[in-house]
Amino acid sequence: MKLLFISNGHGEDIIAVKVIRQLRKINPKISMVCLPMVGEGFAYAKENIPFIAPVKKMPSGGFIYMDNKQLWQDVNNGLITLTLAQLKAVKLWAKNEGLIIAVGDILPLLFAWLSGANYGFIGTAKSEYYLRDEENWLTETSKIDRYFGSIYYPWERFLMKNKRCFGVFPRDTITTKTLQKYKILAHDFGNPMMDDLTVSDLPVDNEPLLKILLLPGSRLPEALHNWQLILNAVDAIINRQSSDLIFMAAISPSLSLSDFTEYLSTHNWQLAPLNSVNILINDSKRIVFTNKRVKLILCQNAYSECLNYCDLSVAMAGTATEQFIGLGKPVIAIVGNGPQYNKQFAMNQTRLLGISVQLVNKPVEVAEKLQELLSQPDLWQLISVNGKKRLGEKGAGEKIAQYIIKKIESSTENS
């Protein structure tokens, strides 16, 4: 049996790959191909998943809904021609009687529906938490959203209720239950975003009081602009926090580490020997800096270790922020000016993740927000419960893969 994964974003590509890995474990003979609609599909390429159509990196990085100017830049760079070529390739592939797994939002879902093939949908982009909590609508939820009754609009629900849609896998329980009310075949399997994040604790000598993770994002040039704001926030924390601190920065492997280190000297950071911090991290490229008694470790190949080791994060990122919160930990987020992490995105993220995100407008405000968190252990506990609830347990990728295998077997028997 053949499978085509269609996704529209870097984070969506990664989630698709998590499911693909589980499918390979269950049945290595399944033929799988992909179509990353946004970007160049590095996550798929790393897993040697063939592409069925051309791909191209666009100026917006897939965030055209955030800014109309970004949309026009993408159109001028061939977005329409590329999209039509991709749709044509999907329809051609569907003639081979395979199944399609759409990952993301309505665009891959629409492609799957237009193909004529049977399809499943992993809904990563939307959650009922944008509109409500378990009890009531949020005060900022519009009348039109309340009228529609769900974060998924009627035309999206139409695509999910189609007889060719064999399963929908929302990102959380509250969204699953809402879709089930509309007789959609939705399954509460959890969120693949949280898979593969649990690692053993890192042994540390003279462990400091507080370990803070820095997440500047993964897209250039925005990540570097975010990094400068985060370093300003770090300065404010150091000036206010008298105890020993360790900062860890998780820098995307696709970015140049030197681009980030060159800003450190202007913030009084000095290069230090690797053995000045006795933390066992599986990252040969890590770099250590010191500023007074404070240490900063930059990593590119120890993502899970960084997320698990740190207590709190100062973040201006999308998927990484959600994963950190899913581990039950608080994030202080700074409003940025980029195509992704701007005020609208940050506000949406706060609605999605609730009290786990403490949003500030300026870097200097981070230190004060940190003090508030440290002085409220009860809030810290509520944040822990909230984060795990909103992101769900790990293991969703395996459950989704097992469900797909059953559908493949059923299709084979009926053919």
N, C-alpha and C positions, 0 to 999 in steps of 0.2 A: 504493500500500500504506500501511497505517496502523500506527503504533507507539504504544504506551503505556508510559511509564516510571513504575515504582512504586519509591519510595525511602523510607527511614525514618531520616532524620537530615540535619542541615545539610551535613556532609561528603559524605554519599551523594548529596545533591542536586547538589553541585558536580561530583562525578564523573560523574553522569548528564549534566550539561550539557556536560562535556568531550566525551563521546561524541556528543551531539546536534550540537554544532558541527561535528564531523568528518562526520557524516551529511549535514548541510546542504551541506558542501563537495562531497561526492560526488554527491548527488542532492537539489537544493533542493525538488523536488516532493513529497518524502515528507511525509505528514501526521503530525505528532507532537503528542501530548498527554501530560499528566503527572498523577501523584497523589503529592504529598509527604505521607506518613503522619504525619510529625512536624514541628511548626512550621508556618510560613506560606509556605514555598516561595519565598523571595526570589530564590534563584538561578534558578529557572524563570521567575519573573515578569520578571526582568531580561532574559531571552532571549525574552520574549513567547510562552512555551509555555502553551497553555490548560490549565486544571485541569478534571478531569472530576467532581470531588466537593468538598464543603466541606472546609476546612482550619481548624485552630485551634491556637494556641499553648498548650501545657500547662505546668503548674508545674514538672514534672520536666525539661523540655527534651529528653525522650526517654530519660532515664537511669533508668527505673523499675527496671531490674535491679540498680541500685546500692543501692537503699534501698526497703523495703516502704512506708515512709511516703509516699515520692514516688508510688508506685502508687495509694495510696488518695486522695491529693490529685488525681491525674489522673482517677480514677473519679468523684470528687465534682464535677469540672469537665466531665463529659460524655464521658469517654473511650469508654465502651462504645457509647453512641448514635452517636458520631462514627465509630467503627470499623465498625459495622454499616452505616451509610450509605455509607461508602467501599467496603466489600465489595459492596454492592448495585450501586453505580455501576460497579465493575470488571466484574461479571458482565453488566451491561447493555451496556457498551462492547464486551465480547468477542463479542457476537452479530454484530458488524460484520466479523468474520473478520480482525482485525488480529493483530499479534504483540506480546507483552508482554516488556519488559526489566525484570527485578527487580534492584534495586540495594541491597545492604546485607546483611541476615541472613535468618533463616527467615520473618519476617513478610511482607515483600514476595514472597518465594519461595512461601509458602503461598497468598497472594492470587492469584498467577499460576496456581498449580496448580488452585485452586478455580474459576477463571474458565472453564475448559474450553478456553482458547486455547493455541496454541503459545507457548513462552516461552524466554527465555535468562536467565542469572543471573550478575551481576557480584558476586562475593563479597568485599565490602570489610571485613566485621567480624571474620572469623576467619582465622587462620593457624596452620599446624602449629608455627610458632615458639613459640606459647604452651605447647606440650607438649614439644618436642624441638628439637634442632639437627640438622645434617646427619648426625650420627653416632649420638646416643643420646637417650633420654628425659631430660628435665630431672629433677633430684632431687625437686623439689616436685610433679611430675606425679602425680596420684592413681591408685590401682589401677583405679578405674572408667574413667578416661580411657584408661589403657593397655589395658584390656579392650576398649573400643570401637574402639581402633586408630587413631583420627583425631580431630581437633578438631571435625570434622563428624560428628554422631551418626547412627545408622542411619536415623532418620526424616527427617533432612535429606538424606542420601544417596539415600533412596527418592524424594524429590521431584526430585533432580537426575538420577536414572536413568530417570525417567518418559519414555515415548516421545514426549511432547509437548515435552520440554526439548531444544532443538536445540543448546545450547552452554552451557558453564560457564566463567567467566573468573575464576579465583582471583587473589589479590593477589601471589603470589610462586611461585617455582619449586618449592620443597619441598612446598607445599600442592597444586600441580597434579599433581606426581608421585604423591602419596599418593592423590588422588582417581582418578587413572588406574588405580591398582591395583584399584579397585572397579568398573572398566569404565564409569566416568563420562566423558562426552565433554568433558573439561577441556582448556583451551588455555592455554599459558604465553605470554601476550601482554605481560606486564608489569603495571604498576600505573598507571592513569590519574591517580592522585594526583600523579605526578611530571611530568606534561605541563605545558608552558608555563612552566616555572620557570627556564629558562636565559636569562640576559641578559648583555650585555657588561659587562666590569669597569668599575667606577666610578673615574674618575681622581681622585686625592687628592693635595694638596700636604702635605708633611711627614707622611706616613702614620704613624699611631701603631703601637705594637707590637701591640696587641690590640684587636679590634673585637668587641663582645659584643652579641648580639641578645636583647632582652627580649620574652617571649611570655606575656602574662597570660591568654590565652583570649578567647572571644568572647561569653560569656553573662553577663548581669547577673542578680543583683548579684555573682555569683561572681568575675567578671573583676576587679572593683574590690578585692575581698578578696585575690585573688591578687597584684594590683598592689602592695598594701601590703607583702606578704611579700617580693616581688621587690625593692622599694626598700630593705628592710632588708638583703637580700643584697648589693645594690649598695653600700650604706654599708660593709659588711664588706670588700668587695673593694677599695674606694677606700682604706680605712684600712690595708690590707695590701700593696696593689700600688703600688710606687713609680713605675712608668713611666707614660707618658701612655696614656690609655684613651679610647675612644669607645664609648658605649652607644647602641644604636638600638632603639626600641620600635616594634613593628608592632602598631598598634591597629586593631581591626576597623572598617571604614567604617560599620557599623551602630550603633556606639557614639558617645557624645559625648566629644570629646577633652578638653573642659573638666573632665569628671568625673575624668580622670586627672591633669591638670596641677595641680589644686587640692591634691593631696597633696605636691607637690614642694617647696613652701616650707618645710614642716616637716622636710625632709631637706637643707636648705641649698642647694637648687638655685635659681639666679637666671636669669630670662629674658635671652636674648642675641640679638644681631642674626643674621639668617639667613646673612650673609656671614662670620660668625665661623668657619664650617666650610665649607671649599671642596670639597664633595661634590656632584656633579651627580646629583640625585634628581628624578625626574619626579613631584613631589608639591608642589603649590602651597600645601597646608595644613600642611606640616611646621612644627614649632616646635623651636627650639634652646634648651637650657638649659646652664649651666655650674656647676661645683662645683670650686673650686680649678683645677687644670689639666685636669680631666676634662669632657667634653662629653656631653650626652644629646640625641638627636634623636628626636622623636616623629613618626611618619608614619602616615598612614591610606590612602594611595593609591600606595604603592610597595612592595607586599608582596614581589614577586619580587626587586627590587633589594636589599631588606633581607636576605633569606635568602641571596642570593649574595654580598653584600658582607662579611658578618660571619664571623668565624672560629669562634665558639662561642656557645652560647645558654644563658641561664638561663630555663627554660620551665616553665609550668604550663598546658599546652594539649594538645589531642589531635592533630588533623590537621596543624597547623602544625609541631608537634614532629617528627612522622614525616617531613614533607617536608624539613625542615632536615637530619635524619639521612640521608635519602635522597641528599642532596648530598655525603655523606661527612664530615659534621662532628659533633663531640660536643655533647651536651646535658647540663647539670646541672639536674636536676629537683628541685623542692621538694614534699614531701607537703603537700597542702592539705586543706581541710575542706568543700569544696563538693559539690554533687550529682554533678558530673562528676569534677573532679580531687581525689579523696580518696585515702586510702592504698591501697584496693583497686585503683582505676584506675591509680595510679602503679606498683604492683607488677605489674599485668598488662602495662602498657606496657613495663616493664623486661624482662619475659620475652619480649615480642614483638620488642623492638629490641636486646636483648643488651647488649654492652659499650658501645654508642653512647650509652646513657643511664646517667649517674652520679647515683644517687638519694641525696638527703639528707633528713633529717627536719626540720631547722630552717634558716632563712635564714642564720644566722651560720656554718653549716658550709660554705656555698658557697665562701667565700674559700679555705678549706683544700683543698677538692676541686679548685679551680682550680689551686692551686699544684702539687698532685699531677699533674694533667694536663700542666702546662707542663714538669714535670721528667721526663716520660716520652715522648719523641718516638716510640719504638717503639709504645707503646700508641696514640698519636695516629694512626699509620699503620694499625694494625689496625682502629681505629674507622672510618677512611675506607673500607677494603675492606668491612667488615661492613655499614655503612650502605647502600652502593650495592647490595650483594647482597640485603639484606632488603627493600628498596623497589623494586629493579629499574630498568630503563632507561626513559627517556621514550618516548612514541610509542604507548603501549598504547591510547589512545582511538581513534587512527586504525585500528589493527589490528582492534579490536573492531567499529568501524563498517564496515569492509570485509567482515568476516565476516557481519554482520547484513544488509548489502546483498545478499550472495550468497544468504542464506536467503530474503530477500524475493523475489529474482528466481526462485528455485527454487519458492517457494510460488505465485507468479504463473503460472509455466509449468504447474504441476500442477493449477491451478484451472480 
